Amino acid sequence: MKHSKGIKLAALVLTVGLLALSSACSGQKAKGSTDGKVKIGILQLMDQNALDETRQGFIAELKKEGYTQGKNLTIDYVNAQNDQANLKTMSEKLAKDQNNVNVAIATPAAQALLQADKKTPLLFTAIFDPLAAGLTKTLAKPSANMTGATDTVPVAGQIKLLHQLFPQAKKIGLLYNASEPNSLSAIKMAKKAVAALGLQSISKTVASTADVQQTTTALAHQVDAIYIPADNVLTAAMATVGKVSLDTKVPVIPATGPMVQLGGVATNGIDFTKLGAQTAQMAIKILKGKKVADLPVEQPKDISLVVNKKFAQAFHVDPQAVVKQK
């Protein structure tokens, strides 16, 4: 009888202990999801001005909205340095890190992250054409666990600006990296816009920043002006493009403001800091309970004229006149 009571008492103690342990574990899980702290992963393709500005704008907007690193926000940031192997391993890392949201900056980063992570809400940013990149089947209602904000720029309008600034230019060079889906989509638009103006286009491609000086120089000797899309390789080497432009006296109209500041004359482009902020607002909606499928892909909200005064003067373009042609 005593033996039976002892067994019952031991069972009771064990049961109470298990319930206490279960309660403690549940408390830890609940604390992690209800204490207001969030963890956001960021996968950036490489270091270059436009992508850096996008990330900085994203983090600054989060802070503005009350999410501060070191307090209620942890940023799980990785940079692939334009290496495909890094993209794969870093995407897999972010997929395992149990972040509230993972963000990809640039198309290859978004493609790698989507391939690796089918569960976490995903956002892309600084991407020209998410449909061509295979990130979603529709912009209005994303088909996977990924949505975001594009950096789609008015390519036809940029070609028109080039023609307005340099009406004597008859042969237009198109310089891009053929392995970037963004660039391929933009170049198709550029070719149509050039042809619509009755001009001739001549294309050349680069595979890496090491190719840029030689290829740009060769193209400059064949054309009267050059257009460059929002290409990651060429953005990273835009200072080199600018030097070739001045040396050969062939003006360059690039697709983005950061590219203009490094070596172009002017463009109608987007503000990447604002694009990052726009993407942050989408992240906040997800953190507050919105589903990815209910967040349509967004276009950039601000298109503005950017002029490099040094290059404008070098090519005898009046910055004030450019503003009037906006």
N, C-alpha and C positions, 0 to 999 in steps of 0.2 A: 504493500500500500504506500509506504514511504517512498519506495522506488518509483512508483507510478506518479506520485506528487512531484518528485524531483524531476522526472521527465517533462511533466506539464509545465513546471516552473522554468525549466531550461528553454522549452519551446516558446514560452511567453516572452522570455528575455530576448531570444533570437528574433522573434517577430517584431518586437518593439525596436530592436536595433536596426533591422532591415528597413522598417518604416522611417526611422530617423535618417538613415543614410539616403533613402529614396527622396525624402523631403529636402535634404541638403543639396543633393544633385539637382533636383528640380529648381531649387532656389537659385543655383548658379546659372542655369540655363535661362531662367526668367530674368535674372539680373542682366545677363548679356544682351537680352533683347528689349528690355524695358527701361534701362537706365539712361537712355538718350545718347549713348555712345555709338558711333558708326565707324565702319572701316571701308574705305574705298580704294580699290586697286586701279592703278593707271599703268598702261603699257604704251610707251612712246616708241615710235619707229627708230628715231635717231635725233641727234642734236642738230637743229637748224632753227632759224629765227621764228618762222611762222608756227612751227610745232611747239617751240618753247613758249611763245606768247599765248598760244591756246591753253597750254597747261597752267601757266601762271594766271590767266584770266579765270580759268575754272576754279582754282584754289581760292583766288581772291573773292570770287562771288560766293563761294561756300562760306567764307569767313564773314562776309557782309551779311549773310543770312543766318549767322549764329553758329556755324560749324567751324570750330577753331582747332588746328592741329595741336596736339598735346593736352587738350582739354576733353572735348567730346568728339574729336575726329582723329582717326589715324589714316594717313595716306600710305598705301602700299605701292610705292613707285618703282618701276623697273624700266630700263632703256635698252633696247636691243642693238643700238649702234649700227642699224641697217644690216644686221646679220640674220639670215633666215634660221640658222640653228638656234640663235638666241631667242628669236620670236617664238619658236616652238616650245623650248624649255621654260621660258618666262610665262607663256600663256598657260602652260600646264601648272606652273607654280600658282598663278593667280586663281586658277580654277579650284585649287585645293585649299586656298587660304581662307575660305568661308567669309569673303567680303560681302557687304550688303549690296554693293554695285561694283562692277568692273568697267573701266573706260579704256577705249583704244583710240590712240591719236595717230591718224594716217591709215590708208587703206590696207597695206600688208599687215599692220598690227591688228586691225579689225578682223581680217580674214583668219589670221592665226588664232585669235582669241575665240572667235565663234566656233572654229574647228575643235578647240580644246574644251570649251565650257558650254554645256547645254542646259545648265541649271541656274546659274547666277544671272540676274538682270544685267544686261550688257548695253553700253552706250558707245557709239562711235562719234568722232568729230574730226574736222579737217579732212573730209573725204568729198571728192567731186561728184562721183556717180555710184551710189550704193547698189543700184540695180545691176549695173554692169559688173560690179565687184562681187555679185552674188550674195550680198549680205541680207537681202530681203526680196521678196517677189513683188511687193507693192509698198509704196511710200505712205499711203493713207492708213494702212493697218499692217504693221510689221508681221512677217510670217514666222520669224524665229524669236529667240529671246534677246533680240538686239534691235535698238532704234538709235536715233541720234540726230545730229545737226550737220548738214553738209557745208562745204565751202564753195558751192557752185557759184561761179562768177559769170557775168554776161560776156561770153567769148566774142560773140558777134559785135557787141558794143565796143569791146577792146580793139578789135580789128578796125572798126570804124574810126575809133580815136586815133589809131596809128595812121590811117589814111588822111584824116583831117590835119594831123600835125606834120605829116610828110607826104603831101600830095604828089610829089615828084617820084616817089618810090613805086616802081612797077613790079619788081621782083621781091617777094616777101619770103624771108627764111623762116622756117618752123623748126625749132630745136627742142628735143624732148628725149626722155628715156622710154623706149618701147616696152619695157617690162612693167611699167606702172599703168594699171587700168585707168587711173585718173587722167593721165596724160593722153592715152589713146582716145578716150572720149572727147577730151578738149580739142585735140588736133583734128578730129573729124569735123567738129564744129568750125574750127578755124579755117580749114580748107574750103568749106562751103562758103564761109563769109568772104574769104579772099576772092574766090571765083565769082561771087555775086557782085563784087566791085569791079570785075573785069581785069583783075590782076593775076599774076602768076605766082604760085607757091613752090618753093623748093625745100624739101625736108632732109634733115639729118638727125641721127640719134646718137645718144651717149649711153654707155653701160655703167659708168662710174664717174666719180669726180676727177679721176685721173685722165679721162678722155676729153674733159671739157675744153681746155685751152686749145688743143689741136683742132678739135671738131668745130668749135665756134669760129676760129680763125679761118678754117677752110670754107665754112658757110658764108662768112662775112665777105669773102672775096667773090662770091657768086650772086649776092643779093644787094638790095638797096636799104633794107631794114629787116629786123628780126623780131618775131613774136615767140614768147616762151610761155607755156601753160604753167599751172601751179604744180610743178614737178619737184619732187623732193631732192633728187640728185642735183638738179640745176639750182635749186634754192640754196643748197649747201655750198655751191661753187659760184654763186652769183657775183662775188667780188672779182673772180677771174673773168667772168663774162663781161663785167663792166670795164675791166682793163683792156680787153680785146676790142670792145666797142669803141673806146676812146682812141686806141691805137690805129684801128682800121677806118675810123670815122663812119661807122655804120650804127645807127641808133637801135636801141632795143626797147620794146614795149613788153614787159612781163605781166603775168596775171595777178600778182599780189603786191600789196604795199611793202612788205618786208623785202621783196625782190627789187622793187624800185629803189628803195633806200640804199641798197647795196650796189646797184649798177644799172638801173634802168632810167628812162626819161620820165615816164608817167604811166598811170593806169587808172581805170575805174575798178577798184577792188574792195575787199572786205577788211574789216578790222579783226584780226585773229584773237586779240584779247577779248573783244566783245563776243566772238564766236565761242570762246571758252566759257564765258559767263552765261551765254545762252544754253550751253550744254549742261552747266551746273544747275540751272533752273529745272532742267529735265531730270537730273539726278535727284534733286530735292523732291520732285513729284513722286518718284519711285520710292524714296525713303519714307514718304508719307502714305504709301499704300497703293499708288497707281500701278497698274500692270503695263508691261512693255507693249503689249498688243494694243493698248488704248492710247498710246502716245505716238501720233504720226511723226514721220521723219520731217524735220524742220529745215527750211532754207535760211540762209543768213539774213538777218533783219536790216543790216546797214551796209549799203554800197556807197563808197565815197571816192573822191578823186584824190590821188596821191601824186605829188610831183617832186622829183629830185632836182633841186635848183641848180646844182653843179652841172648835172648832165643836160638839163634844159638849156642852160647857157652855152654849154659846149656845142650843142647842136642848133643853136640860134632859135630856140623856142622861148617865147615870152611866157613865164609862168602865169601871169595874169590872163593872157590870152587863152591858156589851157583851161583855166577855171571857167571862162566864158563859154567854152565849147563843151562843158560838162553836160 
